[in-house]
Amino acid sequence: MNTLMETSRLIITELTQDMAMDVHRNSLDEDTRAYVPDEVFETQEDARKTLEFLISRYGSTDGPLVYALITKDTGKNIGYVQLVPIGDGKWEIGYHIAKAYTGQGYATEAVTAFLPVMAQKVGVTEIYSIRLLSNAASGRVLEKCGFQVIFTGEDLYHGTVHEISRSVWKAKCPKRGRSLSREGQGHYSGKTETIDQYIEEQDETVRPYLNEVRRIIHDAIPEAQERISWSMPTFWKGRNLIHFAASRKHLGLYPGGEATTVFAEKLAGYDVSKGTIRIPYSAPMPEKLISEIAVWCYKQYAINDDRIKQGL
């Protein structure tokens, strides 16, 4: 394991492919379905494909950055803690503890240790949170970890209006214990809910590239639905098919490791790692290649409506 840190009871470590079954099982409880439905993995294969994508993110600070929580005494995988980008240089905390291990202080322990390390890693002094107001347990965890409420009321949450709470955590000055603030960091407007919103939140110089790749994928697989998953634009049909996202110097395309292997010869001119294709903004948009990859992902991974109803 590539360990990020340890607490008194937990090892916080990078995800690995052999965690697919644990990730699948941990995602199926009622809390995940109620509060983070886009992080439910109905099958081990769904978890495996998402793990492949998340593992590919460790080589950058673009996010999402997701880490497993392993108990020291039993070696059990009991959940995760994560930092995900929400646009405009801001990041949001996320975490989940499997139902059998809730109420034992694991979430507070993990998040408290995680925040200062990850804030330094991504270069921010503030980290945000958003939760359903009905999720009182999460509210208690955030309060114990030093988050301060900045908004309570009705707003979008996973595409539907709910009573929500937004909070912010501020890094402390190590010498004086004061909260640090980052000049120009601005107001947190909330979680990105649509691809339109995601694109609008990016620098105006990269918006045309994002709109173009969105059009190419939509034209290639019009049956797929658009959504935000792991804080990135995503095309979905029963499961996530392909993601894209803006980075500082390139457009990231995330079709999964199988796709980058299948298309390795055609991708020879690009910076590619398992599951990730980096297309420089200075290069022409490879429309035909992106379209072919999107169609391949659809044929390989899409679940049609009948299979969804049957739970396959």
N, C-alpha and C positions, 0 to 999 in steps of 0.2 A: 504493500500500500504506500502511496505517496501522501504522507500525512501533512496536513496544513498546521494543526495544532492539537494539543491535548488539554483537557480539563481534568478535574478530580475524578470524574466518572466516565468521560467520553473521549474517544478518538475522533477528530474531525478530519476527514480524509477525502481525497479525490475519488470519484466514482470509477468503477471498473465494470467490464461487461459481465463478470460472473455475479454481479449484484442484481441482474435482471429479475429473477424470481422474487427477491425481497422487495424490490421497488414495485413490482406488480402487486404483490400482496398488501404492502403497506398503503397503497393508494386506494384500496377498495372500501375503506370504512366510510361511514355516513358523513363524517366531518369533511373529508376531502370532496365528496360529491356536493355537499352544501356550500362550501366556502371557496374551493378552488377546482371547479369541475374540469378545467382544461388540463389538470394534472392527475386525472384518473386514467390508469392504463388497464383496459379491460382484459388484455392478454399479455402473456410474457413476451410475445413478439413485439407488441406495442412498446413495452418498456425497453426492450433491447434496442429498437430503432432510436428511441429518444435518448437512451444512454449513449449511443454512438455519437449522436449530435452533441450532447452536453460534454462528453469527453473531449471532443474536438475544440472546445472553447478554452481549455486551460492554457493554450499557447498564446493567448492574447488577453487584453483587458476590455474587450468589447462586450463580454457577457453573453448570456447569463452565466454566472459562476455558481455552480451548485456542488455541495459537498455532503457526503454521507456522514451519518452519526452512528458510530459503533460503540457499544458498551464495552468498557474495559473488563468487567468481571465475567461476562458471558460471550463476548464477541458477536452479539446480535446487532444486525442492522435495524435501527429503530426509527429511521426517518432521515430528514435532510435539513440543511439550512442553506440559504441562497441569497445572492445579491443580483438583481436584474436591472438593466438600464431602463429608464422611463422617459428618455429624451432630454435634450438641453443640458447634458452633462450630469443629470441627476440619477440616483440609484435608489431602489426600493428593497427592503428586507423581506424575506419570505422564509417560512419554516413549516415543517410538519412532523409531528410525532405520532407513530402508530398507536392506535387506540389502546392496545394492551399496556402501553407505557406512559399514558398521559397521567397528569396529576401527581407526578413524582419530581417535578422541577427540572426535567431535562431540557425543555425549550428555553427556559430562562438561563440555564447554565450555558447552553450552546450559543444563544444569541449574544449574551453578555461578552463572551470571549471572542466571538466572531466579528463584532462591529468594529472595534478599533483596528484590528489587523486588516480587515478588508477595506476600511475607509482609507487607510494608508496605501494599500495596494492599488486602488483605483484613483487615488489622488483627490479625495473629497473630504470635507469636514462635516457634512450633513448627510444623513441617510433617512429616507422617508418610509412610511408604512401606510397601508390602507386596509381596512377591515370592515366587514359588516358589523353594524352596531349590535346586532344580536349575538355576535361571537364574543361574549363577555370574557371567556377564558383567554382569548388572544389579547384582549384589552389589558388584562391583569399582567400578562407576560410583558407586554410592551412597556407598561408603567414601571415594572420592576427593573427593566433594562434601561430606563432613563428617557424614554420617548415622552414628548409633550404634545398634547392634542392641539391641532391648529384649525380643525374644521369638524363640525358635526352637523349632519343634515342629509337631505336627499341629493343623490347624484348617481351617475352610472356606475354599475359594478357588473362586469362581464356582460355588458350589453343591455342590462335592465336597470331601471331606477330602483334604488334601495336606500334605506337609512344607513349611512356609512360614517366612519370616523377616520380622519387622516391625522397622522402624527409625524413628528420629526425628532430625530436623535442628533445631538451635536457633540462632536469630539471635544474632549477636555484638553486644555493646555497642561502638559505633563508637569510643569513647574508650579503653576498657580491654580490649577483646577478650574479655570474658567472655560466656558464654552467658546470654541473657535467658530468663526464664521468666514465663509469664503466670499470675497468681494465679487459682486455681480452674479451671485448664485440665483437670485430672484425668488419668485413665489412658486410653490409647488401646486400645480393645477390638478393633479390627480393621475390615476393610472390610465395609460393609453388604451383606448377601447376599440378603435377602428384603424384600418390601414390609412384612410384619409388623414386621421389625426396624427398617426405616426409620421407620415411624410411631411405634414405641415410643421411638425416639431423639429425637423432636421434643418440644417443650414440650407439656405436658398440655392447655393451653388450645386448641391447634390440632388435636389428634388427632381430635376428632369430625369436623372438616371434612375431614380426609384420609380417614378411614374412609367418610364419606358419598360423596365423589367417587369413591373406589375402588368402592363398591357400585354407583353409577350407571353407571360405565363397564363394570363386569363384567356387569351386567344387560343392558346395551345390546349388548355384543359378547361373549357367553359363550364363543365359540369361541377367542378370543384368550388367549394365555398371559400370566401375570404374571411379571415379572422386574425386576431392577435393571439399568439401562443408563445410563451417564454419571452414576452415583451417584443416580439418580432412579427412582421407581416408573414402570414402563413396561408397556404392553400390546403384545404382539408376536404376529405371525402371519407367519412367514417374514422379516419385517423389523419394525423399530420402527414402531408405528402412532400412539401418542399417549403423552405423558409428563405427569406432574403432580408438583408439589413444593411444599413449605412455604417461604414467605418471611416476613419479619418482620411485614408488615402485610396480606399478601394470600396467597391460594392461586394458584399459577401453573399454568396449563394450557397444554400445548405440542403442538398438533396440526399445526403446520407452516404455512407462509405461504399455501399454496393454500387451506387450510381457513379461515383468517381472512379471506381475500378473498371466498370463497364465502358466508360467513356475516356479512359486514361489516354488513349492515343490521340483523340481529338482535343484533349485538354493539355497537351504537351507544352503549349506556349504560355500556360497560366501557372500562377502560384497555387498549388493544390496540396492539401493535406487530407487525411481521411475524413470524408464527409463535407469538406469545405472547399469552395472555389472562390478565389479572390480575383476580381476583375478590376484593374486600375481605372480610375475615372479618365485617365488620359488615353485609354485604348478604345477603339470602336466597340460598340455593344454587339456581342456575338449572338444576334437574334436567332439564327437557325439552330445553333448549338443549344441555347437555353430552351428553345421550344422542344427540341428532341429530348433533352433531359427531363423536362416537365412531363412530356407524354410518357416516357419510360417510367417515371415515378408513379404516374397515375395508373398505368397498366400493372405495375408491380405491387402497389400498396393500397389502392383505393378499395373501399368496401362499399358495395352498392346498397341501396335502401332495403332490399329483401334480406341481405345478410345482417344488416344492422338490427332489423326487427327480430331476427332469429337469434341474436346475441352471438353471432359468429365472428 
